């Protein structure tokens, strides 16, 4: 009797084991959607082809996060490809075409020349480029109204500075960067006409050593609030702020948690939202080529504490009263009561 009982137990365990192995070996089941129902697997494939490595610039890190989030939520096959140099970038675009991705996403002016060439040669392929404009019928161009958040940051700086000297370490003296420097100075002067504005240019987007030198130079000229606007160079500005105990602000993502005693603000550019929304529209069928932009109204740009939530505690250098005043300016811009001009569109 015991022998038969042992055989029955063994048989049940074998059956259970087979069922378990069958579940593991099969395709992974879709993640549950709303109401617990399984989201259907999309047949779309999306690839993000970047012109440089993700770790160099937080801008690309955010974009990668947005693609991954969309892939998970909409059950889309996604992939991110990083490039080591311009030649590799064009090769990576062509490899994505060979792999038959339905949508190819890339970003920045670094990608413009290669994308114009590849997209023109493949007019039926859907492309998206983020943070610049490529005027081709099969390309969606997503840009940002950075000048809106730059104005807010300048206004905040004017209300916060104790020495009436504010600096900015900008990437390069090129037209694109005027979307940061020009409206920032306008906002600064609007709230503090007596404030002096210092601006120096690093000469590129990936030089924290030079950016640190310039931040130290501005500190020596009396600046107590120095804005980083040089992409990866901002990390050099952060180092200088910690060494000399001045206040600073970063770009693209919320950097305040890295050093709340010195990094008291950031100018957010939601490239993750741009990538996410692009894939969402591509999956649901509302995607179209052409130019679109994101500003304060769309939460595509903004400031922590003002337009975006943050886990960081507000530094006393920037009072809640100042935040409330800047929120009022934000509301005026969103409503159209305060109209700002794109510096790149001005003659």
VOPAGU-2260 file (C-alpha; in pm, 1 decimal, decimal comma):
REM VOPAGU-2260
SITE   aa  ch    i         X         Y         Z
SITE  UNK   A    0       0,0       0,0       0,0
SITE  UNK   A    1     284,3     235,4      92,4
SITE  UNK   A    2     452,8     153,2    -238,9
SITE  UNK   A    3     142,5     254,4    -436,8
SITE  UNK   A    4     103,9     572,3    -229,3
SITE  UNK   A    5     464,8     673,1    -303,6
SITE  UNK   A    6     412,7     613,2    -675,6
SITE  UNK   A    7     100,9     832,1    -680,4
SITE  UNK   A    8     279,9    1116,8    -499,0
SITE  UNK   A    9     573,1    1092,9    -738,8
SITE  UNK   A   10     338,4    1104,1   -1039,2
SITE  UNK   A   11     165,1    1417,0    -907,4
SITE  UNK   A   12     499,3    1590,8    -854,6
SITE  UNK   A   13     613,3    1507,3   -1206,7
SITE  UNK   A   14     292,9    1649,3   -1357,7
SITE  UNK   A   15     326,2    1965,3   -1149,5
SITE  UNK   A   16     689,5    2002,7   -1253,5
SITE  UNK   A   17     603,6    1968,1   -1622,8
SITE  UNK   A   18     337,6    2236,3   -1594,1
SITE  UNK   A   19     584,0    2467,9   -1421,1
SITE  UNK   A   20     853,1    2408,7   -1684,7
SITE  UNK   A   21     605,6    2465,5   -1966,1
SITE  UNK   A   22     517,7    2809,0   -1820,0
SITE  UNK   A   23     885,6    2906,5   -1790,2
SITE  UNK   A   24     983,3    2788,2   -2137,1
SITE  UNK   A   25     693,5    2959,6   -2316,3
SITE  UNK   A   26     674,2    3328,1   -2418,6
SITE  UNK   A   27     638,8    3560,3   -2122,3
SITE  UNK   A   28     280,1    3656,4   -2059,8
SITE  UNK   A   29     186,0    4021,8   -2109,6
SITE  UNK   A   30     175,8    4242,1   -1802,8
SITE  UNK   A   31    -174,6    4301,0   -1668,7
SITE  UNK   A   32    -349,9    4610,5   -1792,7
SITE  UNK   A   33    -624,0    4809,0   -1626,1
SITE  UNK   A   34    -870,1    4593,0   -1439,8
SITE  UNK   A   35    -623,9    4303,3   -1434,3
SITE  UNK   A   36    -672,1    4211,9   -1801,5
SITE  UNK   A   37    -360,0    4124,8   -1998,1
SITE  UNK   A   38    -240,7    4389,0   -2241,9
SITE  UNK   A   39    -214,5    4243,3   -2593,5
SITE  UNK   A   40     134,7    4204,4   -2732,5
SITE  UNK   A   41     202,7    4472,7   -2993,7
SITE  UNK   A   42     362,0    4369,1   -3321,4
SITE  UNK   A   43     552,1    4700,2   -3330,7
SITE  UNK   A   44     929,1    4721,7   -3289,4
SITE  UNK   A   45    1091,0    5050,5   -3180,8
SITE  UNK   A   46    1461,7    5130,6   -3157,0
SITE  UNK   A   47    1635,6    5430,8   -3000,9
SITE  UNK   A   48    1961,9    5503,8   -3185,2
SITE  UNK   A   49    2171,6    5757,1   -2994,7
SITE  UNK   A   50    2461,5    5962,1   -3138,2
SITE  UNK   A   51    2672,7    5903,4   -2825,1
SITE  UNK   A   52    2696,0    5696,9   -2506,9
SITE  UNK   A   53    2415,2    5727,0   -2253,6
SITE  UNK   A   54    2646,4    5782,0   -1958,3
SITE  UNK   A   55    2797,3    6100,6   -2100,5
SITE  UNK   A   56    2481,6    6311,8   -2095,1
SITE  UNK   A   57    2174,5    6285,6   -1862,0
SITE  UNK   A   58    1967,3    6403,8   -2158,2
SITE  UNK   A   59    2008,9    6063,4   -2325,1
SITE  UNK   A   60    1960,3    5873,4   -2001,1
SITE  UNK   A   61    1612,9    6021,0   -1963,7
SITE  UNK   A   62    1524,2    5936,5   -2322,7
SITE  UNK   A   63    1629,5    5575,8   -2273,0
SITE  UNK   A   64    1411,9    5556,3   -1960,5
SITE  UNK   A   65    1111,8    5689,1   -2156,0
SITE  UNK   A   66    1156,4    5428,4   -2429,9
SITE  UNK   A   67    1181,7    5146,4   -2177,6
SITE  UNK   A   68     876,4    5268,0   -1988,7
SITE  UNK   A   69     670,0    5282,3   -2308,5
SITE  UNK   A   70     790,9    4939,7   -2414,5
SITE  UNK   A   71     680,0    4791,2   -2085,2
SITE  UNK   A   72     344,4    4969,5   -2065,0
SITE  UNK   A   73     242,3    4912,9   -2428,0
SITE  UNK   A   74     408,1    4572,6   -2461,2
SITE  UNK   A   75     627,9    4689,8   -2749,3
SITE  UNK   A   76     962,5    4542,3   -2842,4
SITE  UNK   A   77    1223,1    4814,4   -2779,5
SITE  UNK   A   78    1598,1    4844,8   -2803,3
SITE  UNK   A   79    1853,9    5120,1   -2736,3
SITE  UNK   A   80    2171,0    5147,6   -2942,9
SITE  UNK   A   81    2455,3    5375,5   -2829,5
SITE  UNK   A   82    2709,2    5514,5   -3076,4
SITE  UNK   A   83    3077,2    5574,8   -3012,0
SITE  UNK   A   84    3141,8    5818,9   -3299,6
SITE  UNK   A   85    2957,8    5987,3   -3590,8
SITE  UNK   A   86    3049,3    5712,1   -3837,5
SITE  UNK   A   87    2917,8    5444,9   -3603,8
SITE  UNK   A   88    2595,6    5643,4   -3564,9
SITE  UNK   A   89    2506,2    5629,1   -3935,1
SITE  UNK   A   90    2597,9    5260,7   -3941,0
SITE  UNK   A   91    2367,8    5202,5   -3643,9
SITE  UNK   A   92    2081,8    5377,4   -3822,5
SITE  UNK   A   93    2128,6    5152,0   -4122,1
SITE  UNK   A   94    2150,7    4844,4   -3899,6
SITE  UNK   A   95    1814,2    4941,8   -3747,2
SITE  UNK   A   96    1668,6    4958,0   -4096,8
SITE  UNK   A   97    1809,7    4614,7   -4179,0
SITE  UNK   A   98    1652,9    4478,3   -3859,3
SITE  UNK   A   99    1315,8    4612,1   -3981,1
SITE  UNK   A  100    1222,2    4829,2   -3684,5
SITE  UNK   A  101     887,7    5000,2   -3739,0
SITE  UNK   A  102     996,3    5325,5   -3573,4
SITE  UNK   A  103    1350,1    5458,6   -3538,6
SITE  UNK   A  104    1402,3    5733,1   -3279,1
SITE  UNK   A  105    1713,0    5946,9   -3245,9
SITE  UNK   A  106    1805,3    6285,8   -3102,9
SITE  UNK   A  107    1989,1    6620,1   -3116,2
SITE  UNK   A  108    2161,9    6821,8   -3385,7
SITE  UNK   A  109    2442,1    6561,6   -3381,8
SITE  UNK   A  110    2206,9    6324,4   -3561,8
SITE  UNK   A  111    2073,6    6567,0   -3822,8
SITE  UNK   A  112    2310,2    6506,6   -4115,4
SITE  UNK   A  113    2301,2    6128,1   -4097,0
SITE  UNK   A  114    1924,2    6120,2   -4046,8
SITE  UNK   A  115    1859,8    6350,5   -4343,4
SITE  UNK   A  116    2060,6    6115,9   -4561,4
SITE  UNK   A  117    1914,8    5788,3   -4434,4
SITE  UNK   A  118    1553,7    5911,3   -4408,7
SITE  UNK   A  119    1560,8    6054,0   -4761,7
SITE  UNK   A  120    1683,9    5718,9   -4893,1
SITE  UNK   A  121    1404,0    5533,7   -4707,4
SITE  UNK   A  122    1087,5    5742,6   -4751,4
SITE  UNK   A  123     853,1    5469,4   -4622,5
SITE  UNK   A  124    1035,9    5428,1   -4291,8
SITE  UNK   A  125     907,8    5620,2   -3988,0
SITE  UNK   A  126    1167,0    5824,4   -3799,3
SITE  UNK   A  127    1151,6    6056,7   -3499,0
SITE  UNK   A  128    1422,2    6299,1   -3391,7
SITE  UNK   A  129    1408,4    6466,2   -3051,0
SITE  UNK   A  130    1543,4    6811,8   -2967,0
SITE  UNK   A  131    1587,6    6939,2   -3320,7
SITE  UNK   A  132    1399,8    6965,0   -3651,2
SITE  UNK   A  133    1454,2    6763,2   -3968,9
SITE  UNK   A  134    1207,4    6870,2   -4236,3
SITE  UNK   A  135    1127,0    6546,4   -4420,1
SITE  UNK   A  136     783,4    6389,1   -4477,3
SITE  UNK   A  137     872,6    6067,1   -4291,8
SITE  UNK   A  138    1029,7    6234,6   -3985,9
SITE  UNK   A  139     859,1    6355,2   -3670,1
SITE  UNK   A  140    1061,9    6635,4   -3509,4
SITE  UNK   A  141    1009,7    6692,0   -3137,1
SITE  UNK   A  142    1152,9    7010,5   -2991,7
SITE  UNK   A  143    1118,1    7198,0   -2662,6
SITE  UNK   A  144    1038,9    7552,3   -2562,9
SITE  UNK   A  145    1334,3    7570,6   -2325,2
SITE  UNK   A  146    1315,4    7947,8   -2330,5
SITE  UNK   A  147    1000,2    7926,9   -2115,3
SITE  UNK   A  148    1168,7    7742,2   -1829,3
SITE  UNK   A  149    1486,0    7947,7   -1879,3
SITE  UNK   A  150    1282,0    8260,9   -1813,9
SITE  UNK   A  151    1140,1    8107,5   -1495,7
SITE  UNK   A  152    1487,5    8007,4   -1378,2
SITE  UNK   A  153    1616,3    8358,3   -1442,7
SITE  UNK   A  154    1325,1    8508,1   -1249,7
SITE  UNK   A  155    1395,3    8269,9    -961,6
SITE  UNK   A  156    1764,8    8361,4    -967,1
SITE  UNK   A  157    1680,5    8731,6    -951,8
SITE  UNK   A  158    1461,7    8675,7    -646,3
SITE  UNK   A  159    1716,3    8449,0    -475,1
SITE  UNK   A  160    2060,1    8606,4    -524,0
SITE  UNK   A  161    2194,9    8785,3    -217,7
SITE  UNK   A  162    2490,7    8947,7    -396,6
SITE  UNK   A  163    2304,9    9060,7    -710,9
SITE  UNK   A  164    2554,8    8867,0    -923,3
SITE  UNK   A  165    2437,3    8558,4   -1110,0
SITE  UNK   A  166    2639,8    8346,3   -1351,1
SITE  UNK   A  167    2579,4    8088,0   -1621,4
SITE  UNK   A  168    2832,1    7838,9   -1757,0
SITE  UNK   A  169    2688,3    7761,6   -2101,4
SITE  UNK   A  170    2792,7    7493,8   -2348,1
SITE  UNK   A  171    2888,2    7696,2   -2655,5
SITE  UNK   A  172    2837,6    8037,4   -2811,3
SITE  UNK   A  173    2602,0    7909,7   -3081,8
SITE  UNK   A  174    2245,3    8012,6   -3175,9
SITE  UNK   A  175    2090,1    7706,1   -3004,7
SITE  UNK   A  176    2218,5    7813,2   -2662,1
SITE  UNK   A  177    2039,5    8146,8   -2690,7
SITE  UNK   A  178    1726,6    7955,0   -2583,3
SITE  UNK   A  179    1895,8    7941,4   -2242,4
SITE  UNK   A  180    2099,1    8260,6   -2209,9
SITE  UNK   A  181    1861,4    8521,4   -2355,6
SITE  UNK   A  182    1536,9    8433,0   -2171,5
SITE  UNK   A  183    1729,6    8364,5   -1850,2
SITE  UNK   A  184    1863,4    8719,4   -1852,6
SITE  UNK   A  185    1515,6    8851,7   -1935,0
SITE  UNK   A  186    1366,8    8671,2   -1634,9
SITE  UNK   A  187    1654,0    8782,0   -1413,0
SITE  UNK   A  188    1607,8    9148,0   -1503,5
SITE  UNK   A  189    1229,0    9122,8   -1470,7
SITE  UNK   A  190    1252,7    9034,0   -1100,8
SITE  UNK   A  191    1582,5    9205,4   -1017,9
SITE  UNK   A  192    1682,9    9490,4   -1251,8
SITE  UNK   A  193    1997,8    9551,0   -1046,9
SITE  UNK   A  194    2132,9    9198,0   -1087,4
SITE  UNK   A  195    2451,0    9148,8   -1293,3
SITE  UNK   A  196    2455,2    8854,6   -1533,8
SITE  UNK   A  197    2781,8    8674,8   -1611,4
SITE  UNK   A  198    2798,3    8419,8   -1892,5
SITE  UNK   A  199    3093,6    8212,7   -2011,0
SITE  UNK   A  200    3106,0    7938,4   -2273,5
SITE  UNK   A  201    3275,4    7600,7   -2233,1
SITE  UNK   A  202    3304,7    7538,2   -2607,2
SITE  UNK   A  203    3129,2    7200,9   -2599,2
SITE  UNK   A  204    2887,7    6973,0   -2417,4
SITE  UNK   A  205    3123,2    6720,1   -2257,4
SITE  UNK   A  206    3393,6    6914,3   -2072,6
SITE  UNK   A  207    3337,2    6926,9   -1693,6
SITE  UNK   A  208    3698,4    7036,2   -1632,7
SITE  UNK   A  209    3660,3    7355,6   -1837,3
SITE  UNK   A  210    3311,5    7413,6   -1696,0
SITE  UNK   A  211    3450,9    7395,9   -1342,3
SITE  UNK   A  212    3720,8    7649,9   -1427,4
SITE  UNK   A  213    3460,4    7892,8   -1559,8
SITE  UNK   A  214    3237,0    7844,6   -1255,8
SITE  UNK   A  215    3530,1    7923,8   -1028,0
SITE  UNK   A  216    3601,4    8232,5   -1240,2
SITE  UNK   A  217    3245,1    8356,1   -1196,1
SITE  UNK   A  218    3255,7    8283,7    -824,1
SITE  UNK   A  219    3566,9    8498,5    -806,7
SITE  UNK   A  220    3367,4    8777,4    -972,9
SITE  UNK   A  221    3110,9    8768,0    -692,3
SITE  UNK   A  222    2841,6    8529,3    -822,2
SITE  UNK   A  223    2652,2    8343,2    -548,8
SITE  UNK   A  224    2422,6    8151,3    -787,7
SITE  UNK   A  225    2586,2    7992,6   -1095,4
SITE  UNK   A  226    2374,8    7803,9   -1347,2
SITE  UNK   A  227    2510,1    7499,3   -1524,6
SITE  UNK   A  228    2394,7    7492,8   -1888,5
SITE  UNK   A  229    2665,6    7279,7   -2047,0
SITE  UNK   A  230    2521,5    6925,5   -2045,9
SITE  UNK   A  231    2788,6    6690,8   -1905,7
SITE  UNK   A  232    2992,1    6999,6   -1818,1
SITE  UNK   A  233    2743,4    7073,1   -1540,8
SITE  UNK   A  234    2912,6    6811,5   -1323,2
SITE  UNK   A  235    3218,5    7037,5   -1314,3
SITE  UNK   A  236    3001,5    7328,3   -1201,5
SITE  UNK   A  237    2859,3    7107,7    -926,4
SITE  UNK   A  238    3211,8    7025,2    -806,0
SITE  UNK   A  239    3303,9    7392,1    -793,2
SITE  UNK   A  240    2986,1    7475,6    -598,3
SITE  UNK   A  241    3067,8    7215,7    -335,4
SITE  UNK   A  242    3428,9    7331,6    -303,4
SITE  UNK   A  243    3352,5    7703,9    -279,3
SITE  UNK   A  244    3010,2    7676,8    -114,1
SITE  UNK   A  245    2802,6    7865,3    -369,6
SITE  UNK   A  246    2463,5    7767,8    -513,1
SITE  UNK   A  247    2402,5    7613,6    -852,5
SITE  UNK   A  248    2147,6    7459,6   -1087,5
SITE  UNK   A  249    2169,5    7183,9   -1349,0
SITE  UNK   A  250    2003,1    7096,3   -1677,0
SITE  UNK   A  251    1773,4    6835,6   -1834,0
SITE  UNK   A  252    1690,6    6630,3   -1521,6
SITE  UNK   A  253    1633,2    6704,5   -1152,3
SITE  UNK   A  254    1984,7    6708,0   -1004,9
SITE  UNK   A  255    1885,7    6854,3    -665,7
SITE  UNK   A  256    1905,9    6522,6    -477,4
SITE  UNK   A  257    2278,0    6486,5    -565,4
SITE  UNK   A  258    2380,2    6773,4    -335,0
SITE  UNK   A  259    2081,7    6962,1    -188,7
SITE  UNK   A  260    2311,1    7200,1      -0,5
SITE  UNK   A  261    2448,0    7342,6    -325,9
SITE  UNK   A  262    2242,1    7214,4    -623,4
SITE  UNK   A  263    1925,8    7402,4    -532,4
SITE  UNK   A  264    1747,0    7400,3    -869,0
SITE  UNK   A  265    1740,4    7232,8   -1211,5
SITE  UNK   A  266    1595,0    7316,2   -1549,0
SITE  UNK   A  267    1406,8    7004,5   -1653,2
SITE  UNK   A  268    1367,8    6896,0   -2014,5
SITE  UNK   A  269    1147,5    6587,8   -2027,5
SITE  UNK   A  270    1303,5    6389,7   -2309,9
SITE  UNK   A  271    1162,9    6081,1   -2138,3
SITE  UNK   A  272     810,7    6218,7   -2188,9
SITE  UNK   A  273     884,2    6298,7   -2554,0
SITE  UNK   A  274    1005,8    5943,9   -2621,3
SITE  UNK   A  275     720,2    5787,1   -2424,4
SITE  UNK   A  276     446,9    5990,6   -2594,5
SITE  UNK   A  277     597,1    5924,6   -2938,0
SITE  UNK   A  278     580,3    5547,3   -2887,2
SITE  UNK   A  279     233,8    5571,9   -2730,8
SITE  UNK   A  280      97,9    5754,3   -3036,8
SITE  UNK   A  281     277,4    5516,6   -3272,3
SITE  UNK   A  282     111,5    5218,1   -3106,4
SITE  UNK   A  283    -239,4    5367,4   -3088,2
SITE  UNK   A  284    -232,9    5493,9   -3447,5
SITE  UNK   A  285    -232,2    5869,9   -3385,5
SITE  UNK   A  286     134,2    5917,6   -3474,0
SITE  UNK   A  287     210,1    6166,5   -3752,2
SITE  UNK   A  288     525,2    6308,5   -3904,1
SITE  UNK   A  289     593,4    6680,2   -3875,8
SITE  UNK   A  290     709,9    6922,3   -3609,2
SITE  UNK   A  291     573,0    6939,6   -3254,3
SITE  UNK   A  292     705,2    7104,0   -2940,5
SITE  UNK   A  293     673,0    7075,3   -2564,4
SITE  UNK   A  294     672,5    7366,4   -2322,3
SITE  UNK   A  295     547,2    7454,9   -1976,3
SITE  UNK   A  296     187,6    7385,0   -2073,4
SITE  UNK   A  297     268,9    7026,2   -2172,6
SITE  UNK   A  298     507,5    6976,9   -1875,4
SITE  UNK   A  299     782,8    6917,5   -2130,9
SITE  UNK   A  300    1004,3    7170,8   -1955,9
SITE  UNK   A  301     999,4    7315,1   -1607,4
SITE  UNK   A  302    1157,8    7349,5   -1265,5
SITE  UNK   A  303    1137,8    7124,3    -959,0
SITE  UNK   A  304     927,6    7275,6    -678,4
SITE  UNK   A  305     753,5    7493,5    -940,0
SITE  UNK   A  306     618,9    7271,8   -1218,6
SITE  UNK   A  307     752,9    6926,7   -1126,5
SITE  UNK   A  308     737,8    6738,8    -798,2
SITE  UNK   A  309    1065,1    6651,3    -625,9
SITE  UNK   A  310    1168,9    6451,0    -321,3
SITE  UNK   A  311    1437,3    6707,8    -235,3
SITE  UNK   A  312    1378,8    6950,8      48,9
SITE  UNK   A  313    1373,4    7314,5     -59,1
SITE  UNK   A  314    1702,3    7487,4      21,9
SITE  UNK   A  315    1659,4    7805,0     236,1
SITE  UNK   A  316    1848,6    7999,4     -33,2
SITE  UNK   A  317    1528,7    7968,9    -237,0
SITE  UNK   A  318    1233,5    8054,3     -16,4
SITE  UNK   A  319     879,1    7925,4     -50,8
SITE  UNK   A  320     773,7    8284,3    -118,2
SITE  UNK   A  321    1005,0    8285,0    -421,2
SITE  UNK   A  322     862,6    7952,9    -541,6
SITE  UNK   A  323     510,3    8094,5    -513,7
SITE  UNK   A  324     605,1    8401,7    -719,6
SITE  UNK   A  325     765,2    8186,6    -989,1
SITE  UNK   A  326     455,3    7963,7    -995,4
SITE  UNK   A  327     250,7    8274,7   -1072,4
SITE  UNK   A  328     482,0    8351,7   -1365,5
SITE  UNK   A  329     444,3    7993,5   -1485,0
SITE  UNK   A  330      65,2    8027,5   -1477,1
SITE  UNK   A  331      86,1    8350,7   -1675,8
SITE  UNK   A  332     298,3    8185,2   -1946,0
SITE  UNK   A  333      73,2    7878,8   -1966,2
SITE  UNK   A  334    -242,1    8094,2   -1990,3
SITE  UNK   A  335     -89,8    8320,0   -2255,4
SITE  UNK   A  336    -100,5    8629,3   -2037,2
SITE  UNK   A  337     278,3    8645,7   -2046,6
SITE  UNK   A  338     406,3    8582,2   -2399,1
SITE  UNK   A  339     770,2    8488,5   -2449,0
SITE  UNK   A  340     946,1    8490,0   -2783,9
SITE  UNK   A  341    1166,8    8208,1   -2906,8
SITE  UNK   A  342    1513,1    8369,5   -2936,3
SITE  UNK   A  343    1586,0    8155,8   -3241,8
SITE  UNK   A  344    1280,6    8299,3   -3419,6
SITE  UNK   A  345    1373,2    8659,7   -3355,2
SITE  UNK   A  346    1542,1    8860,4   -3629,3
